[in-house]
Amino acid sequence: MNKPLVMIAAGGTGGHLFPAFALSEELGRRGYDVDLITDVRADQYGVDFPGRAAHQVPSATLRGRSPVAVARTVATLLRGLFDARTLIRKQRPSVMVGFGGYPTVPPLLAARLTGVPFIVHEANAVMGRANRLLARLSSKIAVTFERTKHSENADAGKIARVGMPVRDAVLKAAAPYQAPGGSGALSLLVFGGSQGARVFADIVPDALAGLAEDTRRRIRLVQQVREEDMDRVRAAYDAAGITAELDTFFANLPKRMADAHLVVARSGASTVAETTVLGRPAIYVPLPHALDNDQLENATRVQDVGGGWCIEQKTFTPERLSEEIARLSADPDVLSRAAQAARSIGEPAAVAKLADVVEDLGR
């Protein structure tokens, strides 16, 4: 007897793919086949997709308003819509789930055209533009936060607050927070999302070099650094006498997060979900100039409960970061309270809740 099939559509960033991976793991445990539809290779983050198959469907985001740019985008989206409709008719899924981003638009519009019910999941505290477009056509809207901007006009009966699904690797890495001792090592993890962030290469080395010598000697740093920045960042830490492990990508990032006393990171949806599920205090530096300020909203929600600190990039200077790290390293109780507060808004059961919504819709 064939297993029921669920198809998941996700954009090509970690913030979209990681929750898609998490849901696939959970649905697999429940006896479902799962296929992924995306616009990129699903193994680009060093993790094989935990499902039956992954399909690439063309998609595009509008870049520029010239007639030529608009025409190219529309042509790509139409090609993706045609390909997705053909795929859906062939595979006949019972339900589809979209995790946001413009690559989900062709598959979910194709689901609508073929009569397949679908769910959109909004990871951020602000509903993205693609999800706003698709929400009115969806059967269900799953949200991460209790308050989600731009969801006010949605049918309240469609909305289910489930949280942000995190991968099994995150749940397996979870461990109680152990604050650093008064003079013991301080484990600091710095990363900038799936593609890294140059601002951390520009700011963090000078910030740590500006710490008092006894504090510098306590630092045990793990930092994600882009390849083109690696030599200068490594030289800066060597000159400052700071113990640092640098790499362009950490496949075991959940374990690295669990081992950290303090995280410095962007505030994308996956990062915020994973730090709060793990209960790790973080200094968040939201990605600036985002259309909807989603990362700023995410970071603010954590800061509001005392689970971390939000520093906007315009005020993220070596002096400011050095001051924050010096303050926190001198007061382990502040870090412990922040860890507890972060854990209080984490949602380790999010993936199970979302899978329940999928099963209910499938029935």
N, C-alpha and C positions, 0 to 999 in steps of 0.2 A: 504494500500500500504506500503510495507516495505521501511524503510529508507535506503539510501546507507550506506555501512559499510566501515569505515577506520580502519585499524589495526595499532597500534603503538608498535614498539619494542624498549625497553629501558633497559639498564643495571641497576644494583641494587644500585647505589649510588644516592644521592640527585641531583647531577649535571646532571644525566640522567633522573631521574624520575620527577623532578619538571617541566622541560619544557614539558615533555610528559603529565603531568597533565594539564598544561596550554593550550596546544593544544587541549586536550580532552574537556576542558571547552568551548573553542571557537567553535569547530566543533559541539558540542552539541547545542549551540545557533543557529547554522546554519542548524540544522535539520538532522545531521548525527548521526548514531550509531557509537560508538567507542569501540573497544576492545584493551586491553593492553596485550602484550606478554613480559614476563620478566623471570628472573631466581630466583626471590625472592618474598616474600609476598609484595604486593604493599602498604600495610597499615603500614609498619614499621616506617614511619615518622609521624604517628599520623594523617594522612589524608587519607580518603577513596578515591579510584580512581573514578574520576567523569565520568564514562563511563558505558557501558552495562555490561562488564565482564572483568575479568583479568585471563590470562592463564599463567601457569608456564611451561617453556620449558627448558630442561637441556642444560647447557652450561658450558664452562670451559676456563680458561686462562692457557697458558703453564707455569708451575712452575717447573723449572729444565729441564735439557737437557738429562737426562738419557733415555735410550730406554723405560724403564717402564713408566716414566712420560709422554713421548711423546705419547706412545700407549694409556695411560689412557685418555689423553686430546683428542686425535683423536676419540676414542671410544665415549666419551661423546658428542662431537660435532656432530658426525654422528647420534647418538641417538636423539639429539636435532633437527637435520635437518629432520629426518624421522617424528618426532612428529609434527614439525612445518608444514611440507608439508601436513600431514594428516589434521591438523587443518585448514589450508588455503583452501584446497579443500572442506572441509565441510562448512566453513563460507563464502567463496567466496567474499572477500573484493574487493572494486573497486581500492583502493590505499593502500600502506603501507608506513609508515614513521619510520625511525630508528634514534635514538638519540645517537648512539655511544656506545662503549664498546663491548667487545667480546660476551656478551649475545645477541647482535643484529645479529651476523653472521649467525647462523642457520636459524632464521626466514626470513632474507632478501635473503639468498641464496635459500631458499625454494620458496620465491616469484619469484625469477628469473626463477626457474625451472618450476613453474606453470603459468608463463606468466603474473603475477600481477606487474604493474609498481610500483616503489618505489623511495622514496626520502631519502637521508641521510642528517641529520642536524649536522653540526660541531659547537659545542658550544665554543670551545677555539680558541685562536689565532694560534694554531698549530693543523693541522689535525691529529687526532689520527690514530693509526695503523689499527684498525678495519675499520674505515671509509676510509682510503686509499685503503684497499683491496676492499671495497664495492663500492667506488665511480665510478670506471670504468664500473661497471655493472648497475649503477643506472640510472634512468630517469632524476633526478634533484639532484643538490647538493646545499643545503641551508647553508649559512655561517653567522657567527655572526659579524666578523670583516671585514673591507675593505681589509686588507692584512691578508691572512691566509697561514701560512707556509705549504709547501707540497701540496698545491692545484695548483701549477703552471702548472703541466702537465695535469690537468683536462681539458676537453672540455669547453672552455669559455662560450659556449652557454648553458651549463647545469647549470652554477653557478648563484644563486640568493642571493643577500645580504639582509637578512631579520632581523638580530639581534637575540638576545637570548630571547625566550618566557619566560615571568614571570607569575606566578599564579595570579588569581584574587585577592587573599589576599594581594599581594604586591601592586597592582594598587589601591586597596581600602584604603591602609594605607598611600598612598602618601599625603604629606602635605608640605607646604613651610618650608624651613630650618630656624630655629630661633637660631642664635648664642648665646652662653652662655654670660651672663652679666659679667662685669669685676670681680665681687666678688661672683657671683651667682653660683648655682650648675652646675657641669660639668657632664653630663650623658655619661658614657663610657660603650660601649658594646663590649664584647670579646667572640668570639666563633671560633671553629675550624672545621667547616663543619659538615656533618651529623654524623660523628663518634667522634667528639671532637679532640683536639690536646694536647698532654701532654706538648709540649713545652710551651704553655701558662700557664699551671699550674706551670711550673718550673721557668718561667721568670717574668710574670706579677706581682705576689705578691711582689717580691723583688723590682721591678721597682717602684711600687706605694709606697711602704714603704720608698723608697729613696727620695720621693718628699718632699719639704718644708711643714711644718705642715699646713700652711694656704691653700696650694693647696690640700693636703690630705683631709682636712675637706670639700672641695668642691666636691670631687668625689662621684658620685652616680653610683656604679658599678653593671652591670649585666654580669655574666660570666658563660659560659658553661664549666663544669668540669666533667671529667670522675669520675665514682663512686669510683674507687680505689684511686683517688687523693683528694677526697672531704674533708676529715678530716684535712689534712695538709694545704690545701689552706684556708679553713675556719679559722683555728687557726692563720694563718699568717695575714689575714685581721683583725681579732679581735685584735691581738697584735698591729697592726698599726693604729687602730682606724678608719678603712675605712668601710663605709657603703656598704655592698655587698649583692646582691641577687644571689645565686648560684644554679644551677640545672644541671642535666645531659642532658637535652633536653628541648627546648622551642618550644612548638607547635605554639605559636603566634609570631614567630621570625620576620616576616615582621613588625608587630607593634612595636616590640622592636627596630628594626633598625630605623624606622621612628622617634622614640622618642629619639634616641641617638644624641649627639653632635659630637661624634667621635667613629668610629668602629675600632677594632683591630681584624683581621681575616686572614684566609688563602685566597688565590685568585683563588679558583675554579670558573668555569664558572658561576654557579648560584649565588654565592656570589657577583661576580663582576657585573653581570647583575642587581641584586637586589639593590645593593648600588648605582649604577649609575642611575637606574630608579628613585629611591627615592631621589637621589641627596644628599648623605651623604658622608662626607670626611672619608677616611679610611687609616689606616696603614696596608698594606698588607705584610704578611710573607709567601711567596710561599712555598709550600711543596717541600723539597729538594729531590734530587736523582730521580726525575721523569724521565722516559725514554726520553720524548720529551721536558722537561722544559716548559710544557704548562702553569703552574701557574705563572712562572716567566714572560713569554710572556704576559699573561693577565694583571698582575700587572703593567708591564712596559708600556703597552698601556694607562692605566689610569694615571700613573705618568707623561707620556709625555705631556698630556693635562693639568696637574696641578690639577687633581681630587683626588689625594691621594699620598701616599708615600710608596715606596717599600723598605723593609729591608730584605735582604736575611738571612736565618736562621743562617748561619755561623757568621754573625755580629749582630744577634739579642740577645743582652745582656741586663741585667737589667739596666745598666748604659745608654746604648743607648736609650732604650725605655723611661726611666725616663726623659732623656734630651729632647726627642721629645715631650712628654706629657707636660712637663713644658713649653716648647716654645710655643706650640699650645694653651695651656690654658691661657697663658698671652696675646695672640693676637687673639681675636675673628674675626678680619677682615680676617686673613689668613684662618681660618676655613670657613668663609662665601664664600670667593673666591674659595676655593677648592670644596665646596658644589655645587656652580654654575658650575664649570668646570666639575665635575662628572655628573651632570644632563645633560650637553650638549652632552655627548656621550651615555647617556641612551637611550634605544629604547622601550618606552612603547607600541608602535604599532607592536612590533615584532610578537606577536602571530597572529594578524590579517593578517600580510603580509605572514606568513608561511601558514596560512589557505587558503589564496588566491592561493598560489602555489599548495596546495593540490587540491583545487577545479578545477583549470585549468588543472592539470594532469588528474583528474578524468573525465573531459569532453572529 
